[in-house]
Amino acid sequence: MAGGDIENRGGGAKRNSNSINDSSGGSYISSSTYMIDDTEPQWASWLVPVFLVANVAVFVVVMYVNNCPKHKLVGKCVARLKKLGALEWTKVVINHQGWRLITCIWLHAGVIHLLANMLSLIFIGIRLEQQFGFVRIGILYLVSGFGGSVLSSLFIRNNISVGASGALFGLLGAMLSELITNWTIYTNKASALLTLVVIIVINLAIGILPHVDNFTHIGGFLTGFLLGFILLPRPQLGWLEHGNIPVRTGLKSKYKPHQYVLWVASIVLLVVG
């Protein structure tokens, strides 16, 4: 079931720096799709709710600063978003304001934009945090958002960008790489892979519509995909079932060879990228 994840990017027929544009493409994935033979306890999810509250709080501040009930002109709102940290190529490259690559993922240009992104964050992020903990999911979210901003800055130079879509697509990419690297412990492999691939394809396809910045989506997705191989591998089942005693199981390594190969390859690609 696909929901809406909106990435705001200036663009369309009038290519100017005073336009904002919505992109939709978030995804909701049921945890029942991912039936895993896993004896590890689940983590309590608190970081994703904190991210949600932070996004809402920043949006309230933006509304107050923009005096939204009185000022409905797009140009005025764009100017305020620029001051608050929206992604703009000129500011990042020429003025060396690299911090905008991070601050832009906490800004949203409207209630629908915010609501769609936060629903996607809840449905995707909570399940991942429960399974892998707040440290790894926090790194995934922030670094994927940064990766999406970088790719967007490289290809689109005329307009501003705000929104958490890069970070959310990073979580989607991490879910796919997690499925690949932990393939042998899934009990419903075909269903899990098909569901995830269909959702990813639909969301990326939405990104080719007018007024949608798909570079942020692709950059975030690729960053999260590579990070998933590094941060989300699971130990072999035998290792978990026998209390981490390899002598009893005959296992000499906690992870399988292909997991180490993917781990190393992903690190190299991230560094090169």
C-alpha positions in Angstrom: 0.0 0.0 0.0 1.6 3.2 -1.1 1.1 6.5 0.6 2.5 10.0 -0.1 6.0 11.3 0.6 6.3 14.7 -0.9 9.6 16.4 -1.8 9.4 20.0 -2.5 11.6 21.4 -5.2 11.3 24.5 -7.3 10.9 23.7 -11.0 8.4 23.2 -13.7 7.6 25.4 -16.6 8.8 28.5 -14.9 12.3 27.8 -13.8 13.1 30.5 -11.3 14.4 30.7 -7.7 11.0 31.8 -6.3 9.1 28.6 -7.0 8.4 25.5 -4.8 7.3 22.2 -6.1 5.9 19.1 -4.5 6.9 15.5 -5.1 5.0 12.6 -3.8 6.3 9.1 -3.3 6.4 7.7 0.3 5.6 4.1 1.1 3.9 2.1 3.8 5.1 -1.4 4.4 3.6 -3.8 6.8 5.9 -5.6 9.1 4.1 -8.9 8.4 5.7 -8.9 5.0 9.0 -9.5 6.7 8.7 -12.8 8.5 12.1 -13.6 9.9 13.5 -16.5 12.0 15.0 -14.2 14.6 15.6 -14.7 18.3 16.8 -11.2 18.9 14.5 -9.0 21.1 13.1 -5.9 19.6 14.3 -2.4 20.5 11.9 0.2 21.9 11.4 2.8 19.2 12.0 6.4 20.5 14.3 8.1 17.9 11.8 8.0 15.1 9.1 9.7 17.3 11.7 12.3 18.2 12.4 12.9 14.5 8.7 13.3 14.0 8.3 15.8 16.8 11.4 17.7 15.6 10.0 18.0 12.1 6.6 19.2 13.4 8.3 21.7 15.8 10.4 23.2 13.0 7.4 23.5 10.8 5.5 25.4 13.5 8.5 27.7 13.8 8.5 28.2 10.0 4.8 29.0 10.0 5.3 31.5 12.8 8.3 33.2 11.1 6.5 33.3 7.8 3.3 34.6 9.5 1.4 32.1 7.2 -2.2 33.1 8.0 -1.4 36.6 6.5 1.3 35.9 4.0 0.2 33.5 1.3 2.6 34.7 -1.5 4.9 31.9 -2.6 7.8 34.3 -3.2 7.7 35.5 0.3 7.6 32.0 1.7 10.5 30.9 -0.5 12.6 33.9 0.7 12.0 32.9 4.3 12.8 29.2 3.6 16.1 30.2 2.1 17.0 32.1 5.3 16.0 29.1 7.4 18.2 26.7 5.5 16.6 25.5 2.3 18.8 23.8 -0.2 20.0 26.2 -2.9 22.9 25.4 -5.2 24.3 28.9 -5.2 24.4 29.1 -1.4 26.0 25.7 -1.1 28.6 25.8 -3.9 29.5 29.5 -4.3 28.9 30.7 -0.7 30.1 27.4 0.9 27.1 27.0 3.1 27.3 23.2 3.2 25.1 23.0 6.3 22.1 23.5 4.0 22.6 19.9 2.9 21.4 18.9 6.3 19.0 21.7 7.4 16.9 21.3 4.3 15.7 17.9 5.3 14.0 19.3 8.4 12.0 22.0 6.5 8.6 21.4 4.9 6.7 23.8 2.7 3.1 22.9 3.6 0.9 20.9 5.9 0.3 18.1 3.2 4.0 17.9 2.6 4.7 17.5 6.3 1.9 15.0 6.9 2.8 12.8 4.0 6.5 12.6 5.0 5.7 12.0 8.6 3.3 9.2 7.9 6.0 7.5 5.8 8.5 8.0 8.6 6.2 6.3 11.1 5.4 3.3 8.9 8.9 2.8 7.7 11.1 4.0 10.5 9.5 2.5 13.5 9.8 -1.1 12.2 13.5 -0.6 11.3 14.3 1.0 14.7 12.6 -1.8 16.5 14.7 -4.4 14.7 18.1 -2.6 14.5 18.2 0.1 17.2 18.3 3.9 17.2 22.0 4.3 16.4 22.0 2.6 13.1 18.6 4.0 12.0 19.6 7.5 13.1 22.8 7.2 11.0 20.8 5.9 8.0 18.3 8.7 8.2 20.7 11.6 8.5 23.3 10.3 6.0 20.7 9.3 3.4 19.2 12.8 3.7 22.6 14.3 3.2 23.2 12.0 0.1 19.9 13.0 -1.4 20.7 16.7 -0.9 24.2 16.3 -2.5 22.8 14.6 -5.7 20.1 17.2 -6.0 22.6 20.0 -5.7 24.7 18.5 -8.4 21.9 18.3 -11.0 19.4 21.1 -10.2 20.7 24.6 -9.7 17.9 27.0 -10.3 15.5 26.4 -7.4 15.4 25.6 -3.7 14.6 22.3 -2.1 13.1 21.3 1.3 11.8 18.0 2.6 12.7 14.7 4.2 12.2 12.6 1.1 15.9 11.8 0.6 16.1 10.4 4.2 12.9 8.4 3.8 14.0 7.0 0.5 17.3 6.1 2.2 15.3 4.0 4.7 13.6 2.3 1.7 17.0 1.6 0.1 18.3 0.1 3.4 15.2 -2.2 3.6 16.1 -3.6 0.2 19.8 -4.1 1.0 18.9 -5.6 4.4 16.6 -8.1 2.6 19.4 -9.0 0.2 22.2 -9.4 2.7 20.0 -11.3 5.2 18.2 -13.3 2.4 18.7 -16.8 4.0 16.9 -16.0 7.3 13.7 -14.7 5.6 10.8 -17.2 5.7 8.7 -15.4 3.0 11.5 -14.3 0.6 9.5 -13.9 -2.7 6.7 -11.9 -1.1 9.0 -9.6 0.8 11.2 -8.9 -2.2 8.2 -8.4 -4.6 6.4 -6.0 -2.2 9.4 -3.9 -1.5 10.5 -3.7 -5.2 7.0 -2.7 -6.3 6.8 0.1 -3.7 10.3 1.4 -4.6 9.5 1.4 -8.4 6.2 3.2 -7.8 7.8 5.9 -5.7 10.6 6.5 -8.1 8.2 6.5 -11.0 6.2 9.3 -9.3 9.4 11.2 -9.2 9.4 11.7 -13.0 6.2 13.7 -12.9 6.4 17.5 -13.4 7.5 19.6 -10.5 9.1 16.6 -8.7 12.8 16.4 -7.8 13.7 12.8 -8.3 17.4 13.4 -7.8 16.8 13.8 -4.0 14.9 10.5 -4.0 17.6 8.6 -6.0 20.5 10.1 -4.0 18.9 9.2 -0.7 17.9 5.7 -2.0 21.4 4.9 -3.2 23.0 6.1 0.0 20.6 4.1 2.2 21.0 1.1 0.0 24.8 1.0 0.4 24.5 1.8 4.2 22.1 -1.0 4.6 24.8 -3.6 3.7 27.1 -2.0 6.2 24.8 -1.4 9.1 22.0 -4.0 8.9 23.6 -7.5 8.4 22.2 -10.1 10.8 24.3 -12.9 12.3 23.8 -16.5 11.0 20.9 -18.3 12.6 23.2 -20.9 14.2 25.2 -18.2 15.8 22.1 -16.8 17.5 20.5 -20.0 18.4 23.4 -21.4 20.4 24.3 -18.4 22.5 27.1 -17.1 20.3 29.1 -20.3 20.9 30.6 -21.2 17.5 32.2 -24.4 18.9 28.7 -26.0 19.3 27.5 -25.0 15.9 30.5 -25.5 13.8 30.4 -21.9 12.7 33.7 -20.1 12.5 32.3 -16.7 11.4 29.4 -14.7 12.8 28.4 -13.6 9.3 28.3 -15.3 5.9 31.0 -14.7 3.3 28.6 -12.8 1.0 27.8 -10.4 3.8 31.4 -9.5 4.3 31.8 -9.0 0.5 28.8 -6.7 0.3 30.0 -4.8 3.4 33.4 -4.1 1.9 32.0 -3.3 -1.5 29.5 -0.8 0.0 32.2 1.0 2.0 34.3 1.4 -1.1 31.4 2.7 -3.2 30.3 5.2 -0.4 33.8 6.5 -0.1 34.3 6.9 -3.9 30.8 8.4 -4.2 
